[in-house]
Amino acid sequence: MIINNFERLNRQLFILGRKGQEIISKVKIALVGVSGNGSPFLLFGVLAGFLDWILIDPDVLEIRNLNRFVLGGLKDIGRSKVETAREKIIQIDPNVRCVAIQAVSS
């Protein structure tokens, strides 16, 4: 389902205007690390209308880091953080364009 972001984001259109919101929707953000700070940043960014993302993180979700990862739960333990985050933000807004890279740390 394609949603109308201008309708969903109409409250911030008072500040940004339609043109400002269009600019935000086209900004490409590369986010390195999607856990403690990264996952809330990603969530709020998508909710604000940023639609073009590259997610980079080498980790898989573990029970010990569930308290910092706001985009998953117990069922996601053992899964890639970037894939889990990608799926969640696309559920929030199907207009999101997202590349998930599970980079290997050296």
C-alpha positions, 0 to 999 in steps of 0.5 A: 500500500502506498500512503500519502506522506503529505497527508500523514505529515500534514502537521509539520507541513505548517513549518516546512511547507510542501517544498521543504517536505519534498526535499526531506523525502529525497535526502539520502542518509547513510547510518552507520550503527543501528543500535543504541542511538542509530535505531531511534534516529532511524525510527524518528527520521522515517516518521519525519519523512526521510525516505532514502536510507543506507543502513550499515552495521555488522551485528546481529541482535542479541538478548543483551542489546534488545534494550537499545534496539527499538526496532525489534523484539525477542523474535528477532534475536539472531537476525541481522540488525540492519535487515530487522531495522529495514523490515520495520521501517518499510512496515512503518512507511512503504515508500521508504527506500532502504539498502541494508549492509551487514558490514563485517568489522575488522 
